């Protein structure tokens, strides 16, 4: 059995509460011999005092000398599992629970079976394997828009259903609470709060449960707060102060709810003399106090937590709590950007040093190498901040060794990164690059686990993962000469440069995939991809252009079909770039301008294309792998002073080179499932305009490809889509409706014709993905998903991740989507033209779109790029 190592987030606010099913450890039958009974009792006594190692030793000895009495053996195994979990030995704990579960199945002790399944599920959640946890607790995920709890249908052999079958309210409360935690880790915070509130209601007379449930509910509210703060940040990026204020208010309301839950849990923990619960509640509340401008209360909670920490027995919790308290000496802010590598104010360093020494001492006493790795690494960071390089490297190396010894890859990559930072400050760039590369290599092996198993890390991505890739690329770029100053290299220099560029492009590609996994919260971005070698020429007439935004400059890297790579460095600050790109897009969208003024388009052309003009003479297609804000503008509209880029090249974009499914477009058996909305829908209490030309658009689409099916307005609903996809193979799905690419998948949706509670139902991209993957009869991914009339917000670089990954998320090789909504005849002309050219076996998808866009440019009514440029081909361009 392979157990993933726990993915431990940075703060204790992300700890899972433990819905332990036994208020005290179980005792064996008193009919046993005094020696065995004494051993078990000694183990119980040592456990209750926090001496988990001695407890484990006593119980193991009892098992060795125990008579053949399975009923009592299983009780000791349960106790052993709990103690091993306290010591961080999750593999051994799960092994014990599996034996316990097998025994209860055999003896048909359903109540005990349900309890053991729940405890086992809790361990999987701590390991970051939420879906395994949910499988044990319910048998299936609880999807968004949770029905009433009574209507929640779980499989018969799941913990929750077993508890209901035997009327075990205690077991049901624990299963619901654990299920709420698991759903939260999957990012479904709404369902999590519903489940946890129900758990609290069932546990009204069980204080130990209520302490755990209140803590978990507080964490769920805290996560909802962070989602809304991120939405406020996106609104700020696009200059929408009204939306920013609205999301900030919502976020602070959720934080207030979180604080209420933490306070109630704290009061209950104190009344029950539950020191561990008290410490958890205090630490978890600190960030929410800071975010709601209660700075003095946050500092009081921090001081009290330090006092309580001294009373907690040696355990993993004590180690991590000390680390978190050291990190929380720095106030938490909602707007100011932060990084894991940030340093505390010098006046706070002595306090941090004391806390971290406690953490190291406790971890070493427990012989917990994994916990020691985190504690030693944080000590190394503290010395890095002091400028004490030798000691910083020594401690960081000890942290690396401890992480390697415990196979804790999720801490190992952090200390490799820290080593790289320290070496870079010394000017030892080659050694720093090697350390950064080791960090990335380690991270690659566990990235899918981190970003898809634990959605809490979505908030830490930009401070914990993204900087590693960006700093590595920046270091490697420093080793190269941009083309504007490049001298003639020697053969040795050429070889070294080629290897360096492989590292640059590889790191950029890995970051693009990590961004998508972080955005969507799952690993389908990997599973549907068909990774190819960077140097594989999938199209001898296509060049790939990578952009990479640094703080004060932007790198543009050209990859030619023969494997040659060149790069240009444009000196511009991140904010200046953002302002320029936003101005470019806003100019493109001004429909009412009688004449388009291409100055902004020419400026961006000078950055991205002009440096490479002589290298592109044999190129027919340009494929862009964009970074940040550059994803929000259509490259087809770049202008060289004479013509638009699309008039010279076919243009496509892809979120990542290794995410491209490079199989040629199979045109045999083509048919389209076309769905659209012509009536004015009501969404979020707002009446959106009717898409009057959707009817002609859809008729034009299905008129080009025989065997197609049209569903519009009331027929355009989830059930009808499910039925069609399950009955007929549709290589192409065309959706003509209002839609939005938002800051997270739950805010990315299309509008259907189905009416629910008086409004048109929104189908999120996640739900569309599930529908396509589960119901389609296609044995392979869709050839093409087309989304017209959808839009991304101006200036919101996170919402563009939804557009960048739409094809991959929906299980399609390619997607044709619009950057903004076009409510006019342009789409009705472009879509049929595109599909007509798509039937030509000599043309790629990108070339088919190029023909359709050029046709609009040639029409005096649609020459302005507002009409034709928002259509972007994403994914496989062939």
C-alpha positions in Angstrom: 0.0 0.0 0.0 1.4 3.4 -1.0 0.7 6.3 1.4 1.4 9.8 0.3 3.2 11.9 2.8 1.1 14.6 4.5 1.0 17.9 2.7 1.3 20.2 5.7 0.1 23.7 5.0 2.0 26.6 6.5 -0.3 27.7 9.2 -2.1 25.8 12.0 -5.3 27.3 10.8 -5.2 24.6 8.2 -5.0 21.7 10.7 -7.8 19.2 10.5 -9.8 18.9 13.7 -10.0 15.3 15.0 -13.5 13.9 15.5 -12.1 11.2 17.7 -14.8 8.6 18.3 -13.7 7.6 21.8 -13.7 10.1 24.6 -11.2 7.9 26.3 -9.0 5.1 25.1 -10.5 1.6 25.2 -9.7 -0.9 27.9 -9.4 -4.6 27.5 -11.5 -7.1 29.4 -10.6 -7.3 33.1 -10.8 -11.1 32.8 -7.3 -11.1 31.2 -4.2 -11.8 33.2 -2.9 -9.0 35.5 0.3 -8.5 33.4 -1.6 -7.9 30.2 -4.2 -5.6 31.8 -1.4 -3.7 33.5 0.4 -3.2 30.2 -2.7 -1.9 28.5 -3.5 0.4 31.5 0.1 1.7 31.5 -0.3 2.5 27.8 -3.5 4.4 28.5 -1.9 6.4 31.3 1.2 7.3 29.2 -1.0 8.3 26.3 -3.2 10.6 28.4 0.1 12.3 29.7 1.2 12.8 26.1 3.9 10.1 26.2 2.8 8.5 23.0 6.1 6.6 22.4 5.9 4.8 25.7 2.2 4.1 25.2 2.9 2.5 21.8 5.7 0.4 23.4 3.4 -0.9 26.2 0.6 -1.9 23.8 3.0 -3.6 21.4 4.3 -5.7 24.2 0.7 -6.5 25.2 0.0 -7.7 21.7 3.0 -9.9 21.6 2.0 -11.8 24.8 -1.7 -11.6 24.3 -3.7 -14.9 24.2 -5.7 -15.6 21.1 -8.6 -13.2 21.9 -9.5 -11.1 18.8 -12.1 -9.0 20.7 -9.4 -7.6 23.0 -6.7 -7.5 20.4 -8.7 -5.2 18.2 -9.2 -2.7 21.1 -5.4 -2.5 21.5 -5.0 -2.1 17.8 -7.4 0.9 17.9 -5.4 2.5 20.7 -2.2 1.9 18.8 -3.6 3.5 15.7 -4.4 6.7 17.6 -1.0 6.9 19.3 0.8 6.3 16.0 -1.2 9.1 14.4 -0.1 11.4 17.3 3.5 10.5 16.5 3.0 11.3 12.8 3.2 7.6 11.7 0.3 7.7 9.4 1.3 4.6 7.4 1.3 2.5 10.6 -1.9 4.0 11.8 -3.8 3.2 8.6 -2.4 -0.3 8.6 -3.8 -0.8 12.2 -7.2 0.7 11.2 -7.5 -1.6 8.2 -7.0 -4.6 10.4 -9.6 -3.2 12.9 -12.1 -2.6 10.1 -11.6 -6.1 8.7 -12.4 -7.5 12.1 -15.6 -5.5 12.6 -16.8 -6.4 9.1 -16.2 -10.1 9.9 -18.1 -9.9 13.2 -20.8 -7.6 11.7 -20.3 -5.1 14.5 -21.7 -2.2 12.4 -21.5 0.5 15.0 -17.8 -0.1 15.6 -17.2 -0.6 11.8 -18.6 2.9 11.1 -16.4 4.4 13.9 -13.3 2.8 12.5 -14.0 3.9 8.9 -14.4 7.5 10.1 -11.1 7.5 12.0 -9.4 6.0 9.1 -10.9 8.6 6.8 -9.6 11.4 9.1 -6.1 10.2 8.6 -6.5 10.2 4.8 -7.7 13.8 5.0 -4.6 14.8 7.0 -2.5 13.1 4.3 -4.2 15.3 1.7 -6.1 12.4 0.2 -9.6 13.9 0.6 -11.2 11.7 -2.1 -10.1 8.6 -0.3 -11.5 10.0 2.9 -14.8 10.8 1.2 -15.0 7.3 -0.3 -14.9 5.8 3.3 -17.3 8.4 4.7 -20.0 8.5 2.1 -18.8 6.6 -1.0 -19.2 9.6 -3.3 -18.3 13.3 -3.4 -20.9 15.8 -2.2 -21.2 18.1 -5.1 -21.8 21.8 -4.9 -25.4 23.0 -4.1 -25.7 20.3 -1.4 -29.3 19.1 -0.9 -30.8 18.8 2.6 -28.6 16.6 4.7 -31.4 14.1 5.1 -31.5 13.7 1.3 -27.7 13.1 1.1 -27.5 9.6 -0.3 -24.3 7.7 0.7 -23.4 4.1 -0.2 -24.6 1.4 2.2 -21.1 0.4 3.4 -20.0 4.0 4.1 -19.4 5.3 7.6 -22.2 7.8 7.4 -24.8 5.4 6.1 -23.8 2.7 8.6 -24.2 5.2 11.4 -27.7 6.1 10.2 -28.7 2.5 9.7 -27.9 1.6 13.4 -29.2 5.0 14.7 -25.7 5.9 16.0 -26.0 9.7 16.5 -22.5 10.0 17.8 -21.1 8.1 14.8 -23.2 10.2 12.4 -22.0 13.4 13.9 -18.4 12.3 13.6 -18.9 11.1 10.0 -20.6 14.4 9.0 -17.9 16.5 10.6 -15.1 14.5 8.9 -17.0 14.7 5.6 -17.2 18.4 6.1 -13.5 18.7 6.6 -12.8 16.5 3.5 -15.2 18.6 1.3 -13.4 21.8 2.6 -10.1 20.4 1.5 -11.6 19.9 -2.0 -12.5 23.5 -2.1 -16.3 23.1 -1.6 -16.6 25.4 1.4 -20.4 25.9 1.1 -21.0 22.2 1.5 -18.4 22.0 4.2 -20.2 24.6 6.4 -23.6 22.8 5.8 -22.2 19.5 6.9 -20.3 20.9 9.9 -23.4 22.8 11.2 -25.4 19.6 11.0 -22.6 17.7 12.8 -22.8 20.4 15.6 -26.6 19.9 15.9 -26.2 16.2 16.3 -23.4 16.6 18.9 -25.3 19.0 21.2 -24.5 16.9 24.2 -21.0 15.8 23.2 -18.5 18.5 24.2 -15.4 16.8 22.6 -17.2 16.7 19.3 -18.4 20.3 19.5 -14.9 21.5 20.1 -13.6 19.8 17.0 -16.7 20.8 14.9 -16.6 24.4 15.9 -12.9 24.6 15.0 -13.5 23.0 11.6 -16.5 25.3 10.9 -14.3 28.2 11.7 -11.7 27.0 9.2 -14.4 26.6 6.5 -15.6 30.2 7.1 -12.0 31.4 7.1 -11.5 29.7 3.7 -14.7 31.4 2.3 -13.3 34.7 3.6 -10.0 34.2 1.7 -11.9 33.3 -1.5 -13.8 36.6 -1.3 -10.6 38.6 -0.5 -9.1 37.1 -3.7 -12.1 38.1 -5.7 -11.8 41.6 -4.2 -8.1 41.7 -5.3 -9.2 40.7 -8.8 -11.8 43.5 -8.8 -9.1 45.9 -7.7 -6.8 44.8 -10.6 -9.5 45.6 -13.1 -10.4 48.9 -11.4 -13.8 48.0 -10.2 -13.9 49.6 -6.8 -17.6 48.8 -6.2 -17.0 45.1 -6.7 -13.9 45.2 -4.6 -15.7 46.8 -1.7 -18.6 44.3 -2.0 -16.2 41.3 -1.9 -14.3 42.8 1.0 -17.5 43.1 3.0 -18.5 39.5 2.2 -15.0 38.3 3.2 -15.0 40.1 6.5 -18.5 38.7 7.3 -17.1 35.2 6.8 -14.2 36.0 9.0 -16.5 37.3 11.7 -18.4 34.0 11.4 -15.1 32.1 11.7 -14.2 34.1 14.8 -17.5 33.3 16.4 -16.9 29.6 15.8 -13.4 29.8 17.2 -14.5 31.6 20.3 -17.3 29.1 21.0 -14.8 26.3 20.5 -12.3 28.0 22.8 -14.8 28.5 25.6 -15.9 24.9 25.4 -12.3 23.6 25.3 -11.5 25.6 28.4 -14.6 24.3 30.2 -13.5 20.7 29.3 -9.8 21.4 30.1 -9.0 20.4 26.6 -5.5 22.1 26.2 -5.0 20.9 22.6 -8.4 22.2 21.6 -7.8 25.5 23.3 -4.4 26.0 21.5 -6.0 25.1 18.1 -8.7 27.7 18.6 -6.4 30.4 19.7 -3.9 30.0 16.8 -6.6 29.6 14.1 -8.3 32.8 15.1 -5.1 35.0 14.8 -5.2 35.5 11.0 -9.0 36.3 11.1 -8.4 38.9 13.9 -5.8 40.6 11.7 -8.0 40.5 8.6 -10.9 42.1 10.5 -8.6 44.9 11.8 -8.6 43.5 15.4 -4.8 43.8 15.7 -4.6 44.1 19.5 -6.9 41.1 19.9 -4.7 39.1 17.5 -1.7 39.9 19.6 -3.5 38.9 22.8 -4.5 35.6 21.2 -0.9 35.1 20.2 0.4 35.7 23.7 -2.2 33.4 25.3 -1.4 30.7 22.7 2.3 30.8 23.7 1.2 30.3 27.4 -1.0 27.4 26.5 1.7 25.9 24.3 3.8 25.3 27.4 1.1 23.0 28.8 0.7 20.9 25.7 2.5 17.5 25.9 5.2 16.7 23.4 3.5 15.8 20.2 3.4 16.8 16.5 0.8 19.4 17.4 3.2 21.1 19.8 5.9 21.2 17.1 3.7 22.7 14.4 2.0 25.1 16.8 5.3 26.5 17.8 6.3 26.9 14.2 3.1 28.6 13.3 3.3 31.0 16.3 6.7 32.0 15.1 5.4 32.7 11.6 2.4 34.5 13.0 4.6 37.1 14.7 4.2 38.8 11.3 0.7 40.3 11.0 -1.6 38.9 8.4 -2.8 41.3 5.7 -5.6 41.0 3.1 -4.1 43.3 0.5 -0.4 43.5 1.0 1.5 40.8 -1.0 3.6 38.4 1.1 6.0 35.6 0.4 7.3 32.7 2.4 10.8 34.2 2.1 9.7 37.4 3.8 11.5 38.2 7.1 10.2 39.3 10.4 11.1 42.7 11.9 14.4 42.4 13.7 12.8 43.1 17.1 10.6 40.0 16.7 13.5 37.6 15.8 14.4 36.7 19.4 10.7 35.6 20.1 10.7 33.5 16.9 14.1 32.0 17.8 12.7 30.8 21.2 9.6 29.3 19.6 11.6 27.5 16.9 14.0 26.1 19.5 11.1 24.6 21.3 9.8 23.1 18.0 13.2 21.5 17.2 13.7 20.2 20.7 10.2 18.6 20.8 10.6 17.1 17.3 14.0 15.6 18.2 12.6 14.2 21.5 9.8 12.5 19.5 12.4 11.3 16.9 10.0 12.8 14.3 12.2 13.6 11.4 9.4 15.1 9.4 8.5 17.6 12.1 12.1 18.3 12.7 12.6 19.1 9.0 10.0 21.9 9.3 11.4 23.2 12.6 15.0 23.2 11.4 14.1 24.8 8.1 12.4 27.6 9.8 15.4 28.1 12.0 17.5 28.3 8.9 15.2 30.9 7.4 15.5 33.0 10.6 19.3 32.9 10.2 18.9 33.8 6.5 17.0 36.9 7.7 19.7 37.7 10.2 22.3 37.6 7.4 24.2 34.7 9.1 24.9 32.8 5.9 27.0 29.9 7.3 24.6 29.0 10.0 21.6 29.5 7.7 23.1 27.0 5.2 24.0 24.6 8.0 20.5 24.5 9.5 18.9 24.4 6.1 21.0 21.5 5.2 20.0 19.7 8.4 16.4 20.3 7.4 17.0 18.9 4.0 18.6 15.7 5.5 15.7 15.3 7.9 13.2 15.7 5.1 15.1 13.3 2.9 15.3 10.8 5.8 11.6 10.9 6.4 10.8 11.0 2.7 8.9 14.3 3.3 9.1 15.7 -0.2 6.6 18.5 0.7 9.2 20.0 3.0 12.3 19.0 1.1 11.4 21.3 -1.9 11.1 24.3 0.5 14.6 23.8 1.9 16.1 23.3 -1.5 14.5 26.6 -2.5 15.8 28.2 0.7 19.3 26.9 -0.1 19.0 28.5 -3.6 18.0 31.8 -2.1 20.9 31.9 0.3 23.5 30.9 -2.4 22.1 33.5 -4.7 22.7 36.2 -2.1 26.3 35.1 -2.0 26.6 35.5 -5.7 27.0 31.7 -6.3 24.6 31.6 -9.1 25.5 28.2 -10.6 25.2 26.5 -7.2 21.9 28.5 -6.6 20.5 27.3 -10.0 21.4 23.7 -9.1 19.5 24.1 -5.7 16.5 25.7 -7.4 16.4 22.9 -10.0 16.4 20.3 -7.2 13.5 22.2 -5.6 11.6 22.1 -8.9 12.4 18.5 -9.5 11.1 17.6 -6.0 8.1 19.7 -6.4 7.2 18.2 -9.8 6.9 14.8 -8.1 4.4 16.0 -5.6 2.8 19.0 -7.2 -0.3 17.1 -8.3 -0.8 15.9 -4.7 -0.3 19.4 -3.3 -2.5 21.3 -5.6 -5.3 18.9 -6.2 -5.5 17.1 -2.9 -5.6 20.1 -0.6 -7.4 23.2 -1.8 -6.4 25.2 1.2 -3.0 25.6 -0.5 -4.7 27.6 -3.3 -4.2 30.6 -1.1 -0.5 29.9 -0.5 0.3 29.2 -4.2 1.7 32.6 -5.0 3.8 32.7 -1.9 5.0 29.1 -1.6 5.2 27.6 -5.1 5.1 30.2 -7.9 8.2 32.1 -6.7 10.4 29.0 -7.0 9.7 28.8 -10.7 9.9 32.5 -11.3 13.2 32.9 -9.4 14.7 29.9 -11.2 13.8 31.3 -14.6 15.1 34.7 -13.7 18.4 33.2 -12.6 18.8 31.1 -15.8 17.9 34.1 -18.0 20.8 36.0 -16.3 23.1 33.3 -17.9 21.9 34.2 -21.4 22.4 37.2 -23.6 19.3 38.7 -25.2 19.4 39.1 -29.0 19.8 42.9 -28.8 23.3 42.5 -27.2 24.2 38.9 -28.3 27.8 38.2 -29.4 28.8 35.3 -31.7 29.0 32.3 -29.4 31.6 29.5 -29.4 30.4 25.9 -29.9 30.8 25.2 -26.2 28.8 28.3 -25.4 26.1 27.2 -27.8 25.8 23.8 -26.2 25.6 25.3 -22.7 23.0 27.8 -23.9 20.9 25.1 -25.4 20.9 23.2 -22.1 20.1 26.3 -20.2 17.2 27.2 -22.5 15.8 23.7 -22.0 15.8 24.5 -18.3 14.1 27.9 -18.8 11.4 26.6 -21.1 10.8 23.5 -18.9 10.4 25.7 -15.8 8.0 28.0 -17.5 6.0 25.1 -18.8 5.9 23.5 -15.3 4.7 26.8 -13.8 1.9 27.1 -16.4 0.7 23.6 -15.4 1.0 24.4 -11.7 -1.1 27.6 -12.2 -3.9 25.6 -13.8 -3.8 22.9 -11.2 -4.1 25.6 -8.5 -6.9 27.3 -10.4 -9.0 24.3 -11.1 -8.1 22.3 -8.0 -7.6 19.0 -9.7 -5.1 17.1 -11.7 -7.0 16.6 -15.0 -4.7 19.2 -16.5 -2.2 16.4 -16.4 -4.3 13.4 -17.2 -5.7 14.6 -20.5 -2.4 16.0 -21.7 -0.1 14.2 -24.0 3.2 15.6 -23.0 5.8 15.9 -25.7 9.5 16.7 -25.8 10.3 20.4 -25.9 12.2 19.8 -29.1 9.7 17.6 -30.9 8.6 19.5 -34.0 4.9 18.8 -34.0 4.4 21.3 -36.7 7.3 22.3 -38.9 5.7 25.6 -39.8 4.8 26.7 -36.3 6.9 28.8 -33.9 6.2 29.0 -30.2 6.5 32.3 -28.3 6.7 32.1 -24.5 6.3 35.3 -22.4 7.5 35.6 -18.9 6.9 38.6 -16.7 9.5 39.6 -14.1 9.4 42.6 -11.7 11.1 45.1 -13.9 11.3 43.4 -17.3 9.5 40.9 -19.5 11.2 38.1 -21.3 10.0 36.9 -24.7 11.4 33.5 -25.8 11.1 32.2 -29.4 11.2 28.5 -30.1 11.6 27.6 -33.7 10.7 24.2 -35.3 14.4 23.2 -35.6 14.9 23.5 -31.9 16.7 26.9 -32.0 15.7 29.3 -29.2 16.2 33.1 -29.0 15.0 35.6 -26.4 14.4 39.3 -26.1 14.3 41.3 -22.9 11.9 44.2 -22.7 12.6 46.5 -19.8 9.3 47.5 -18.3 7.9 47.3 -14.7 5.1 44.9 -14.0 2.7 47.7 -13.3 3.7 49.6 -16.5 3.1 46.4 -18.5 -0.3 45.9 -16.9 -1.3 49.4 -17.7 -0.2 49.1 -21.3 -2.0 45.8 -21.9 -5.2 47.1 -20.3 -5.1 50.1 -22.6 -4.5 47.8 -25.6 -7.5 45.7 -24.7 -9.8 48.6 -23.9 -9.0 50.1 -27.3 -9.8 46.9 -29.0 -13.2 46.8 -27.4 -14.3 50.2 -28.4 -16.9 49.2 -31.0 -18.1 52.7 -31.6 -14.8 54.1 -32.8 -15.3 54.7 -36.5 -11.6 54.1 -37.2 -9.4 51.8 -35.1 -6.2 53.5 -34.0 -3.5 50.8 -33.8 -0.8 52.6 -31.7 -1.2 50.3 -28.6 -1.3 47.2 -30.9 1.9 48.4 -32.6 3.6 48.9 -29.2 2.9 45.3 -28.1 4.0 44.1 -31.5 7.3 45.8 -31.1 7.8 43.9 -27.8 6.7 40.4 -28.9 7.2 40.0 -32.6 9.5 42.6 -34.1 12.7 41.3 -32.5 12.2 38.0 -34.3 10.8 39.1 -37.7 13.8 37.7 -39.7 13.4 34.3 -38.0 9.7 33.9 -38.9 10.0 34.0 -42.7 9.1 30.3 -43.1 6.5 30.3 -40.3 2.8 30.0 -40.9 1.5 29.7 -37.3 2.4 31.5 -34.1 1.5 29.7 -30.9 1.7 31.8 -27.7 2.3 30.5 -24.2 1.4 33.6 -22.3 2.1 34.8 -18.8 -0.2 36.8 -16.5 -2.0 39.8 -17.9 -0.8 39.0 -21.4 -3.4 36.2 -21.5 -6.2 38.8 -21.5 -5.5 40.2 -24.9 -5.8 38.6 -28.4 -2.4 38.3 -30.2 -4.3 38.2 -33.5 -4.8 42.0 -33.2 -1.1 42.9 -32.9 -0.2 45.4 -35.7 3.0 46.0 -37.5 2.0 49.4 -38.9 0.6 47.9 -42.1 -1.5 44.9 -41.1 -2.8 42.9 -38.2 -0.8 39.8 -37.1 -3.6 37.5 -38.2 -3.3 38.7 -41.7 0.2 37.2 -41.9 0.1 34.3 -39.5 -2.5 31.8 -38.1 -2.5 32.4 -34.3 -3.2 30.1 -31.4 -2.5 30.0 -27.7 -1.9 27.1 -25.3 -1.7 27.1 -21.5 1.4 24.9 -21.6 3.5 23.1 -24.2 3.3 19.8 -22.4 -0.5 20.1 -22.2 -0.9 20.0 -25.9 -2.5 16.8 -27.4 -0.7 16.8 -30.7 -2.7 14.2 -32.5 -3.8 15.5 -35.9 -7.4 16.6 -36.2 -9.6 13.6 -37.2 -12.3 14.9 -39.5 -14.1 11.6 -40.1 -17.5 11.3 -38.5 -17.7 15.0 -37.6 -20.9 16.2 -36.0 -21.7 19.1 -33.7 -23.9 19.3 -30.6 -24.9 23.0 -30.9 -26.5 24.6 -27.8 -27.5 28.2 -27.4 -29.6 30.8 -25.6 -31.5 33.5 -27.6 -33.7 34.8 -24.8 -32.6 37.4 -22.3 -31.6 35.4 -19.2 -31.9 36.4 -15.5 -28.6 35.7 -13.7 -27.8 36.8 -10.1 -30.8 39.1 -10.1 -29.6 40.8 -13.3 -31.3 40.7 -16.7 -28.7 40.1 -19.4 -29.3 41.2 -23.0 -30.9 38.7 -25.5 -28.4 37.3 -27.9 -30.4 38.0 -31.0 -28.0 36.5 -33.6 -27.5 33.2 -31.8 -30.3 31.6 -33.8 -28.6 32.4 -37.2 -25.2 31.4 -35.7 -26.4 28.0 -34.6 -28.3 27.3 -37.8 -25.2 28.3 -39.8 -23.0 26.0 -37.7 -25.1 22.8 -38.0 -25.7 23.6 -41.7 -22.0 23.2 -42.4 -21.6 19.8 -40.7 -24.2 17.0 -41.3 -25.6 14.8 -38.5 -25.5 17.7 -36.0 -28.1 18.5 -33.3 -29.4 21.8 -32.1 -30.8 22.5 -28.6 -31.7 26.1 -27.7 -33.5 28.0 -25.0 -35.6 25.6 -22.8 -34.1 22.6 -24.6 -30.6 23.8 -23.6 -30.5 22.3 -20.2 -28.3 19.9 -18.3 -30.6 16.8 -18.6 -30.9 17.3 -22.4 -27.1 17.7 -22.7 -26.6 14.5 -20.7 -29.0 12.6 -22.8 -27.5 13.7 -26.1 -23.9 13.0 -25.0 -24.8 9.6 -23.7 -26.6 8.6 -26.9 -24.4 10.0 -29.7 -20.7 10.7 -30.3 -20.2 14.5 -30.8 -16.6 15.4 -31.5 -17.5 19.1 -31.3 -19.7 20.9 -28.8 -20.7 24.5 -29.7 -22.1 26.7 -26.9 -23.5 30.1 -27.9 -24.6 31.7 -24.6 -23.6 34.2 -22.0 -20.7 33.1 -19.9 -17.9 34.3 -17.6 -14.4 33.3 -16.9 -14.0 34.3 -13.2 -11.3 34.3 -10.5 -12.0 30.7 -9.5 -13.9 27.7 -11.1 -17.1 28.3 -9.2 -17.1 31.8 -10.7 -16.5 30.4 -14.2 -19.7 29.4 -15.9 -22.1 29.4 -18.9 -25.8 30.3 -18.7 -28.3 27.6 -19.7 -32.0 27.9 -20.7 -33.1 25.9 -17.6 -35.0 28.0 -15.0 -34.3 27.3 -11.3 -36.0 29.4 -8.6 -36.9 32.0 -11.2 -33.4 32.4 -12.7 -31.5 30.8 -15.5 -29.3 28.0 -14.2 -25.5 28.6 -14.4 -23.4 25.6 -15.4 -19.9 25.9 -14.0 -16.9 24.8 -16.0 -16.3 22.1 -13.3 -19.8 20.8 -13.8 -19.5 20.9 -17.6 -16.2 19.0 -17.3 -17.9 16.3 -15.1 -20.8 16.1 -17.5 -18.6 15.7 -20.6 -16.3 13.2 -19.0 -19.0 11.1 -17.3 -21.6 11.0 -20.0 -20.0 11.4 -23.4 -19.7 8.2 -25.5 -16.4 9.6 -26.9 -13.6 7.2 -26.2 -11.1 10.1 -26.7 -11.3 13.7 -25.7 -13.5 16.1 -27.6 -11.9 17.5 -30.7 -13.3 21.0 -30.1 -15.3 22.9 -27.5 -16.5 26.3 -28.8 -17.8 29.0 -26.4 -19.1 32.2 -27.9 -20.4 35.2 -26.0 -18.3 34.4 -23.0 -15.9 36.9 -21.5 -13.0 37.6 -19.1 -12.7 40.7 -17.1 -10.3 43.5 -18.3 -7.2 43.5 -16.1 -7.9 40.3 -14.2 -5.0 38.0 -14.8 -6.4 35.2 -12.6 -9.7 35.0 -14.5 -7.7 34.4 -17.7 -6.5 31.1 -16.2 -10.1 29.8 -16.8 -9.8 30.8 -20.5 -6.3 29.4 -20.8 -7.3 26.0 -19.4 -10.8 25.7 -20.7 -9.9 23.0 -23.3 -7.9 20.9 -20.8 -10.5 21.2 -18.0 -13.3 20.2 -20.3 -11.4 17.3 -21.8 -11.1 18.8 -25.2 -8.1 18.9 -27.5 -8.9 22.5 -28.5 -11.3 25.2 -27.5 -12.5 28.2 -29.4 -13.5 30.9 -26.9 -14.1 34.6 -26.9 -12.4 37.1 -24.6 -15.4 39.3 -24.6 -19.1 39.1 -25.6 -20.1 40.0 -29.2 -23.8 40.7 -29.4 -24.0 41.3 -33.2 -23.9 39.5 -36.6 -20.1 39.1 -36.5 -20.2 35.8 -34.6 -23.1 34.5 -36.8 -20.7 35.0 -39.8 -17.5 33.8 -38.2 -18.7 30.6 -36.7 -20.1 29.0 -39.9 -17.0 30.2 -41.9 -14.7 28.6 -39.3 -16.6 25.2 -39.5 -16.7 25.3 -43.3 -12.9 25.7 -43.4 -12.5 23.1 -40.7 -13.7 20.5 -43.2 -10.7 21.2 -45.4 -8.1 18.6 -44.6 -5.3 20.8 -45.8 -6.0 23.4 -43.1 -5.3 23.3 -39.4 -7.8 24.6 -36.9 -5.7 27.7 -36.4 -5.7 28.3 -40.2 -9.4 27.8 -40.4 -9.9 30.5 -37.7 -7.4 32.7 -39.6 -9.5 32.5 -42.8 -12.7 33.3 -40.8 -11.2 36.3 -39.1 -9.6 37.6 -42.3 -13.1 37.4 -43.9 -14.4 39.7 -41.2 -11.5 42.1 -41.7 -12.4 42.2 -45.3 -16.0 43.2 -44.5 -16.3 47.0 -44.0 -18.9 46.3 -41.3 -16.5 44.2 -39.2 -13.1 45.6 -39.9 -12.7 46.9 -36.4 -10.9 44.3 -34.2 -13.6 44.5 -31.6 -15.6 42.2 -33.9 -13.1 39.5 -34.9 -10.1 39.6 -32.5 -11.7 38.2 -29.3 -12.0 34.7 -30.7 -9.0 32.7 -29.4 -8.0 29.2 -30.3 -6.7 27.4 -27.2 -4.9 24.1 -27.1 -4.0 21.9 -30.1 -3.9 24.3 -33.1 -3.5 21.5 -35.7 
